[in-house]
Amino acid sequence: MDFSTLDIIVFVAYCLTIVGIGLYVSRDKKGHQKNAEDYFLAGKSLPWWAIGASLIAANISAEQFIGMSGSGFAIGLAIASYEWMAAATLLIVGKFFLPVFIEKKLYTIPEFIEQRYSTNLKTILAVFWIALFVFVNLTSVLYLGSKALDTIIGVGDGSLMMTSIIGLALFAAAYSLWGGLSAVAWTDVVQVVLLVLGGLITTFIALDHVAPEGGVINGFKHIYEVVPEKFSMILDKGEIITPNGTDAWWDLPGLAVLIGGMWVANLYYWGFNQYIIQRTLAAKSLAESQKGIAFAAFLKLIIPLIVVIPGIVAYVLNSNEAGELTKAAMDPAFYTEDGGITNDNAAPWLIKSFVPVGLKGLVLAALAAAIVSSLASMLNSTATIFTMDIYRPYINRNATDKQTVNTGRITAFVALVVAVLIAPQLGNLGQAFQFIQEYTGVVSPGILAVFLTGLFWKKSTNNAAIWGVILSIPIAMYFKVAPNGWSDASIFVTLPFLHQMMITCIASIIIIMIISHLEAGGKDNEKGIVLSKKLFETSPTFNISAITIALILVVLYALFW
């Protein structure tokens, strides 16, 4: 380990500070028993800046720091569409989704399904989300995080993987299990400052190193001159071939990132994902929550600088003068046992190779902040859904505040233990960020269809929603058949997964509309949501922020088209 005593002191100080803040802000007030609103919604007391910071801290994790840097290495700046289009998505969520959620005083997203459709559908989706959080989200974050730590502080041979997984899990549990959302949200304010600072340090050091004459600006110019194709945001077929020989267009198919399936992925994630939306439900007011959403959207614009540019720098540093990745130029850290290339080693390799002693502790703390803040958010949301949507309705209808809070803590602990046991089994995911997107993309289109029709179409019925979700799975799986050797059969087609998601979502909406019409004869459903112009009115602050962000996005895409 090339960590100095100062690095160790910085990292340990960070850990103790986060745990201390988490336990302090969530302490029991004298004469007040912590209740469900305190534990799961931070007493509905969060200001806009805490909400915005917490949204980003919950979102930015090993998936971005490691997985998206790996995609930057393999594909280039085009992967940043997940971040920049998320900024636009956040504004839509704040304008059109949040007013309904807050008006209905929700604790969980499944509660909306219960109020709009039925308890049965709510329970089905609650179980699904718990499984998704535990078996996909928590495990992937633990795996990718431990893999990064093994590379940075070890030798990358996997010897520190299990130790890192357990360490990250214990760190997240130390304050989030006891403190609930208050501990998670307020520590996120510190964590997001640290992860942005640490990420910028890594980016600037990498850019300074890649330029022959040194300097951050020179570094930008150099990587753009060496690999200009890596700065294309809208990919044509065959434009970018990844180091492992695949066409990047299949991951990011042209205009689909602007007007296609990217919207399905982003609307599902930012609008109906419990561990993201939960902190917006904990705001002092709707206006405060919307300001927090706008703040998060601004932060989203700078995330590619932290998580994508380092991947491009790592690619250039391992290329020859013509910008071609060759084994003669490439560090062995990127080799796999079968002769392939591990893209996801880009960020850890940069940190280990170029961040000087004395700053490594801060950068490592930033990486840990990204991982632990996401783990804490996922644990709290898993506990919230189980407690509020399964335990209280089915197991103990008369649960006291103490029983409710303790159930949440036990649920989070069990979820963490399961994730720790599964995480080491994930193995080599290649481009982990893309893998996670595709896996989630099988189920998210149908669920998004249910929410969109439930919010904005008063005629949709419960049975139609259930069939929409059920039939979306075989529709999504149909597209997964062709790449597995069935493409010669005329009934199967091979499409990029973003196209698959859009088609599946549209098909699910059509199914819901047809069944609703057959069942109700075109009449409005009694549970349909009554929408009004007044409900969607937003403050001047939000409106100005939205216009500014939209203009910045137009400029970015115009520059890097």
C-alpha positions in Angstrom: 0.0 0.0 0.0 1.4 3.4 -1.0 -0.7 5.2 1.5 1.0 7.6 3.8 0.1 8.2 7.5 -1.6 11.4 6.4 -3.8 9.5 3.9 -4.8 7.1 6.7 -5.6 9.9 9.1 -7.7 11.8 6.5 -9.7 8.6 5.7 -10.2 7.7 9.3 -11.2 11.2 10.2 -13.8 11.1 7.4 -15.3 7.9 8.6 -15.6 9.1 12.2 -17.1 12.5 11.1 -19.8 10.8 9.0 -20.8 8.4 11.8 -20.7 11.2 14.3 -22.9 13.5 12.2 -25.3 10.7 11.4 -25.8 9.7 15.1 -26.0 13.3 16.3 -28.7 14.6 13.9 -30.8 11.5 14.4 -30.6 11.4 18.2 -33.8 11.0 20.1 -35.1 14.3 21.3 -35.9 14.6 25.0 -39.5 13.5 25.7 -40.1 12.4 22.1 -40.3 8.8 20.9 -39.0 8.5 17.3 -41.9 7.7 15.1 -42.4 6.5 11.5 -42.3 10.1 10.1 -39.0 10.8 12.0 -37.3 7.6 10.9 -38.5 7.2 7.3 -39.1 10.9 6.3 -36.7 12.8 8.5 -39.7 14.4 10.3 -40.5 16.2 7.0 -38.0 18.9 7.8 -35.4 18.8 5.0 -34.5 22.1 3.3 -33.9 22.3 -0.4 -30.1 22.2 -0.3 -30.1 19.0 1.8 -32.6 17.4 -0.6 -30.5 18.3 -3.7 -27.3 17.1 -2.1 -28.9 13.9 -0.8 -30.4 13.1 -4.2 -27.0 13.3 -5.8 -25.2 11.4 -3.0 -27.9 8.6 -3.2 -27.4 8.5 -7.0 -23.7 8.7 -7.4 -22.1 5.5 -6.3 -19.8 2.8 -7.5 -22.0 2.4 -10.6 -20.9 5.9 -11.6 -17.5 6.3 -10.1 -16.4 2.9 -11.4 -19.0 1.7 -13.9 -19.5 4.9 -15.8 -15.7 5.7 -15.8 -15.4 2.2 -17.4 -18.0 3.1 -20.0 -16.1 6.4 -20.6 -13.0 4.3 -21.2 -14.9 2.0 -23.6 -17.4 4.4 -25.3 -16.5 8.0 -24.4 -18.5 11.1 -23.5 -21.7 9.6 -25.0 -22.3 7.7 -21.8 -22.8 11.2 -20.1 -26.3 11.3 -21.6 -27.4 9.3 -18.6 -26.3 12.3 -16.5 -27.2 15.2 -18.7 -30.6 13.8 -19.6 -31.2 13.1 -16.0 -31.0 16.8 -15.3 -33.9 17.3 -17.7 -35.8 14.4 -16.2 -35.4 15.8 -12.7 -37.2 19.0 -13.8 -40.1 17.0 -15.2 -40.3 15.0 -12.0 -40.3 18.2 -9.9 -43.0 19.8 -12.1 -45.4 17.0 -12.8 -44.8 14.1 -10.4 -43.9 15.6 -7.1 -47.1 17.7 -6.7 -49.2 14.6 -6.8 -47.0 12.6 -4.5 -46.7 15.3 -1.8 -50.4 16.1 -2.0 -51.2 12.4 -1.3 -48.8 12.5 1.7 -46.9 9.4 0.6 -44.2 7.5 2.6 -43.5 5.1 -0.2 -44.0 4.8 -4.0 -46.0 1.6 -3.6 -48.5 3.6 -1.5 -49.3 5.6 -4.6 -50.2 2.3 -6.4 -52.5 1.4 -3.5 -54.3 4.7 -3.6 -54.6 4.7 -7.4 -55.1 1.1 -8.2 -55.3 -1.6 -5.4 -53.6 -3.1 -2.4 -52.8 -6.3 -4.3 -50.9 -4.5 -7.0 -49.1 -2.4 -4.4 -48.0 -5.5 -2.5 -46.7 -7.2 -5.7 -44.6 -4.1 -6.6 -43.4 -3.7 -3.0 -42.1 -7.2 -3.0 -40.5 -6.6 -6.4 -38.8 -3.4 -5.3 -37.4 -5.0 -2.1 -36.0 -7.9 -4.2 -34.5 -5.4 -6.7 -32.9 -3.3 -4.0 -31.4 -6.3 -2.2 -30.3 -8.6 -5.1 -29.4 -6.0 -7.7 -28.7 -2.5 -6.3 -27.1 -3.3 -2.9 -25.1 -6.2 -4.2 -23.8 -4.4 -7.3 -22.8 -1.3 -5.2 -21.0 -3.5 -2.7 -19.3 -5.5 -5.4 -18.1 -2.6 -7.5 -17.1 -0.6 -4.4 -15.0 -3.4 -3.0 -13.5 -4.1 -6.4 -12.3 -0.5 -6.6 -10.9 -0.6 -3.1 -9.1 -3.8 -3.8 -7.5 -2.2 -6.8 -6.6 1.1 -5.1 -5.3 -0.1 -1.7 -4.4 -3.7 -2.7 -2.9 -5.3 -5.7 -6.2 -5.9 -7.6 -6.1 -9.7 -7.2 -9.3 -9.9 -5.2 -7.6 -10.6 -1.8 -9.2 -7.5 -0.2 -12.6 -7.9 -1.8 -14.4 -9.6 1.1 -12.8 -7.4 3.7 -13.8 -4.3 1.6 -17.4 -5.6 1.3 -17.8 -6.1 5.0 -16.1 -2.8 5.8 -18.4 -0.8 3.5 -21.4 -2.6 4.9 -20.5 -1.9 8.5 -19.7 1.7 7.7 -23.2 2.3 6.1 -24.9 0.4 8.9 -23.1 2.3 11.7 -25.3 5.4 11.3 -28.1 4.6 8.8 -29.7 1.6 10.7 -30.1 3.6 13.9 -30.7 7.1 12.5 -33.0 6.5 9.5 -33.5 9.1 6.8 -32.3 12.0 9.0 -28.9 10.4 9.4 -28.8 9.5 5.7 -29.8 12.9 4.3 -27.7 15.1 6.6 -24.6 13.1 6.2 -25.2 13.2 2.4 -24.6 16.9 2.5 -21.1 16.3 3.7 -20.7 13.3 1.4 -21.7 15.1 -1.8 -19.2 17.9 -1.1 -16.5 15.3 -0.6 -17.3 13.1 -3.6 -17.4 16.2 -5.9 -14.1 17.5 -4.4 -12.4 14.1 -4.6 -13.7 13.5 -8.1 -12.4 16.9 -9.3 -9.0 16.2 -7.8 -8.7 12.9 -9.6 -9.9 14.5 -12.9 -7.6 17.5 -12.7 -4.5 15.4 -11.8 -5.3 13.0 -14.6 -5.7 15.8 -17.2 -2.5 17.4 -16.0 -0.7 14.2 -16.4 -2.0 13.3 -19.8 -0.9 16.5 -21.5 2.8 16.4 -22.7 3.3 20.0 -21.6 1.1 19.6 -18.4 -1.9 21.7 -17.4 -5.6 20.9 -17.0 -6.7 22.9 -20.1 -3.9 21.4 -22.2 -5.0 18.0 -20.9 -8.5 18.6 -22.3 -7.1 19.7 -25.6 -4.8 16.7 -25.8 -7.4 14.0 -25.2 -9.8 15.7 -27.7 -7.1 15.8 -30.3 -6.0 12.2 -29.8 -9.4 10.6 -29.6 -12.0 13.1 -31.0 -14.4 10.2 -31.6 -14.7 9.8 -27.8 -16.4 13.2 -27.6 -19.4 12.3 -29.8 -22.6 12.4 -27.9 -25.0 11.0 -30.6 -23.4 7.9 -31.9 -23.8 6.5 -35.4 -23.7 2.7 -36.0 -20.1 1.6 -36.2 -18.7 5.0 -35.0 -17.3 3.7 -31.8 -15.9 0.2 -31.4 -15.2 -0.7 -27.7 -11.9 -2.2 -26.7 -13.6 -5.6 -26.5 -14.8 -5.3 -30.1 -18.4 -4.4 -29.7 -20.2 -1.6 -31.4 -21.1 1.2 -28.8 -24.2 2.1 -30.9 -25.9 -0.9 -29.3 -25.5 0.6 -25.9 -26.3 4.2 -27.0 -28.2 4.1 -30.3 -28.1 7.6 -31.7 -31.1 9.9 -31.1 -32.6 7.3 -28.6 -30.7 9.1 -25.9 -32.6 12.3 -26.6 -36.1 11.1 -27.8 -36.1 7.4 -27.2 -35.6 4.8 -24.5 -33.3 7.0 -22.4 -36.5 8.7 -21.2 -37.9 5.3 -20.0 -34.8 4.6 -18.0 -34.6 8.1 -16.5 -38.3 8.6 -15.7 -38.4 5.3 -14.0 -35.3 5.9 -12.0 -35.8 9.5 -10.9 -39.6 9.5 -10.7 -40.6 6.2 -9.2 -37.5 4.8 -7.5 -38.1 4.8 -3.7 -34.5 5.4 -2.6 -34.3 8.4 -4.9 -37.8 10.0 -4.4 -38.0 9.4 -0.7 -35.9 12.4 0.2 -38.1 14.7 -1.8 -41.1 13.4 0.2 -39.3 14.5 3.3 -39.3 18.2 2.4 -40.7 21.0 4.5 -43.0 21.9 1.6 -43.6 21.2 -2.1 -41.8 24.4 -3.1 -38.8 23.4 -1.0 -38.8 20.0 -2.6 -38.9 21.4 -6.1 -36.0 23.8 -5.3 -34.0 20.7 -4.1 -34.8 18.9 -7.4 -33.5 22.0 -9.4 -30.3 22.0 -7.3 -29.8 18.3 -8.0 -30.3 19.0 -11.7 -27.5 21.6 -11.7 -25.2 19.2 -9.9 -26.0 16.6 -12.5 -24.5 18.8 -15.2 -21.0 18.5 -13.7 -21.0 14.8 -12.9 -19.6 13.7 -16.3 -16.5 15.8 -15.5 -16.0 13.6 -12.5 -17.0 10.2 -13.7 -16.6 10.1 -17.5 -13.6 12.3 -18.4 -11.3 10.2 -16.1 -12.3 7.1 -18.2 -11.3 8.9 -21.4 -8.0 10.0 -19.9 -7.3 6.4 -18.9 -8.0 5.3 -22.4 -5.6 7.9 -23.9 -2.9 7.1 -21.3 -3.0 3.4 -22.5 -3.1 4.2 -26.2 -0.4 4.7 -28.8 0.2 8.0 -30.6 -2.6 7.2 -33.1 -5.1 6.9 -30.2 -5.3 3.1 -30.6 -5.5 0.9 -27.5 -2.7 -1.7 -27.8 -1.4 -4.2 -25.4 2.1 -2.8 -25.9 0.9 0.5 -24.5 -1.7 -0.8 -22.1 -1.1 -1.3 -18.3 -1.6 -5.0 -17.4 -4.1 -3.8 -14.8 -6.7 -3.7 -17.7 -6.1 -7.3 -18.8 -8.5 -10.1 -18.0 -7.4 -13.8 -17.7 -9.0 -14.6 -21.0 -7.2 -11.8 -22.8 -10.0 -9.3 -22.8 -10.0 -5.8 -21.3 -11.6 -4.7 -18.0 -12.9 -1.3 -18.6 -14.0 -0.8 -15.0 -10.5 -0.6 -13.7 -10.1 2.9 -15.3 -10.9 5.0 -12.2 -9.1 2.9 -9.6 -6.1 2.7 -11.9 -5.9 6.5 -12.2 -6.2 7.0 -8.5 -3.6 4.4 -7.7 -1.2 5.5 -10.4 -1.3 9.3 -10.4 -2.9 10.7 -7.3 0.0 11.6 -5.0 0.5 10.4 -1.5 -1.2 12.9 0.8 -4.3 13.2 -1.4 -5.0 9.5 -1.8 -6.8 9.5 1.5 -9.1 12.3 0.5 -9.9 10.7 -2.9 -10.4 7.3 -1.2 -12.8 9.0 1.2 -14.7 10.5 -1.8 -15.1 7.1 -3.3 -16.2 5.7 0.0 -18.6 8.6 0.4 -20.2 7.7 -3.0 -20.5 4.1 -2.1 -21.7 4.4 1.5 -24.2 7.2 0.9 -25.9 5.0 -1.8 -25.8 2.0 0.4 -27.4 3.9 3.3 -30.2 5.3 1.0 -31.0 1.8 -0.4 -31.1 0.3 3.1 -33.4 3.0 4.4 -35.7 2.7 1.4 -35.8 -1.1 1.6 -36.8 -0.8 5.3 -39.4 1.9 4.5 -41.1 -0.3 1.9 -41.1 -3.4 4.0 -42.3 -1.7 7.1 -45.0 0.6 5.6 -46.2 -1.6 2.8 -45.9 -5.1 4.2 -45.3 -5.1 8.0 -48.0 -2.6 9.1 -50.7 -3.7 6.7 -50.3 -7.4 7.0 -48.2 -8.4 10.1 -49.0 -5.8 12.8 -51.8 -3.3 11.9 -51.6 -1.8 15.4 -47.8 -1.4 15.6 -46.5 1.2 18.0 -44.0 3.8 16.9 -41.2 1.8 18.7 -42.2 -1.4 16.9 -42.4 0.3 13.5 -39.0 1.9 13.8 -37.4 -1.3 15.2 -38.9 -3.3 12.3 -37.3 -0.8 9.9 -33.9 -1.3 11.6 -34.1 -5.1 11.5 -35.2 -5.1 7.9 -32.3 -2.9 6.9 -29.9 -5.2 8.8 -31.2 -8.4 7.1 -31.1 -6.8 3.7 -27.5 -5.8 4.3 -26.5 -9.3 5.4 -28.0 -10.9 2.3 -26.3 -8.4 0.0 -22.9 -9.0 1.7 -23.3 -12.7 1.1 -24.3 -12.3 -2.6 -22.0 -9.5 -3.6 -18.8 -11.6 -4.0 -20.6 -13.9 -6.4 -21.2 -11.2 -9.1 -17.9 -11.8 -10.8 -16.7 -9.8 -13.8 -19.5 -7.7 -15.1 -17.5 -6.1 -18.0 -19.2 -2.7 -18.4 -21.0 -2.8 -15.0 -23.0 0.3 -15.6 -24.4 -0.9 -18.9 -25.1 -4.4 -17.3 -27.2 -2.8 -14.5 -29.1 -0.6 -16.9 -30.0 -3.6 -19.1 -31.1 -5.8 -16.2 -33.3 -3.1 -14.8 -34.6 -2.3 -18.3 -36.4 -5.6 -18.4 -38.9 -4.6 -15.7 -38.9 -0.8 -15.6 -40.9 -0.1 -18.8 -44.0 -2.0 -17.6 -43.8 -0.3 -14.2 -43.3 3.1 -15.8 -46.4 2.5 -18.0 -48.5 1.7 -14.9 -47.4 5.0 -13.2 -47.8 7.2 -16.2 -51.3 5.9 -17.0 -52.1 6.1 -13.3 -51.0 9.7 -13.0 -52.3 11.1 -16.2 -55.1 8.9 -17.5 -58.2 8.7 -15.3 -59.6 5.7 -17.3 -56.9 3.2 -16.4 -58.2 0.3 -14.2 -56.5 -2.0 -11.7 -56.8 -5.2 -13.8 -55.4 -3.3 -16.8 -52.4 -2.2 -14.7 -51.8 -5.7 -13.5 -51.9 -7.2 -17.0 -49.7 -4.3 -18.2 -47.0 -5.2 -15.8 -47.3 -9.0 -16.3 -47.2 -8.8 -20.1 -44.4 -6.3 -20.2 -42.0 -9.1 -19.0 -42.5 -11.5 -21.9 -42.4 -8.5 -24.3 -39.1 -7.4 -22.8 -37.7 -11.0 -22.8 -38.7 -11.4 -26.5 -36.0 -9.0 -27.4 -33.4 -10.9 -25.3 -33.9 -14.1 -27.3 -32.4 -13.0 -30.7 -28.8 -12.2 -29.3 -28.7 -15.7 -27.8 -28.6 -17.5 -31.1 -32.2 -17.1 -32.4 -31.6 -14.1 -34.6 -31.9 -16.3 -37.8 -35.5 -17.0 -36.9 -37.7 -14.4 -38.7 -39.9 -13.8 -35.7 -37.1 -12.5 -33.6 -35.3 -9.2 -33.9 -32.1 -7.8 -32.5 -32.4 -4.2 -31.2 -30.4 -1.9 -28.8 -31.8 -2.2 -25.3 -32.9 1.4 -25.2 -35.1 0.7 -28.2 -36.3 -2.4 -26.4 -37.3 -0.4 -23.4 -39.2 2.2 -25.4 -41.1 -0.4 -27.4 -41.9 -2.4 -24.2 -43.1 0.8 -22.4 -45.3 1.9 -25.4 -46.7 -1.7 -25.8 -47.5 -1.8 -22.0 -49.3 1.5 -22.2 -51.4 0.3 -25.1 -52.3 -2.9 -23.3 -53.4 -0.9 -20.2 -55.5 1.4 -22.4 -57.2 -1.5 -24.3 -58.0 -3.5 -21.2 -59.2 -0.4 -19.4 -61.5 0.4 -22.3 -62.8 -3.2 -22.5 -63.4 -3.4 -18.8 -64.9 0.1 -18.1 -66.3 1.1 -21.5 -64.3 4.3 -21.6 -65.5 5.6 -18.3 -63.2 7.4 -15.8 -62.0 5.2 -13.0 -63.3 6.2 -9.6 -59.7 6.2 -8.3 -58.5 8.4 -11.2 -56.5 11.4 -10.2 -58.1 14.8 -10.7 -55.4 17.1 -12.1 -55.6 20.9 -12.2 -53.5 23.7 -13.6 -53.0 25.0 -10.1 -51.5 21.7 -8.9 -48.6 22.1 -11.4 -47.8 25.8 -10.7 -44.2 26.3 -9.8 -42.2 29.1 -8.2 -40.2 31.7 -10.2 -37.0 30.2 -8.7 -37.9 26.7 -10.1 -38.9 28.2 -13.5 -35.7 30.2 -13.9 -33.6 27.2 -12.9 -35.4 25.0 -15.4 -34.9 27.4 -18.3 -31.2 27.8 -17.4 -30.6 24.1 -17.2 -32.4 23.6 -20.5 -30.2 26.2 -22.2 -27.0 24.6 -20.8 -28.1 21.2 -22.1 -28.8 22.6 -25.6 -25.3 24.2 -25.7 -23.6 20.9 -24.4 -25.3 18.8 -27.1 -24.6 21.3 -29.8 -20.9 21.3 -28.9 -20.5 17.6 -28.7 -23.1 16.4 -31.2 
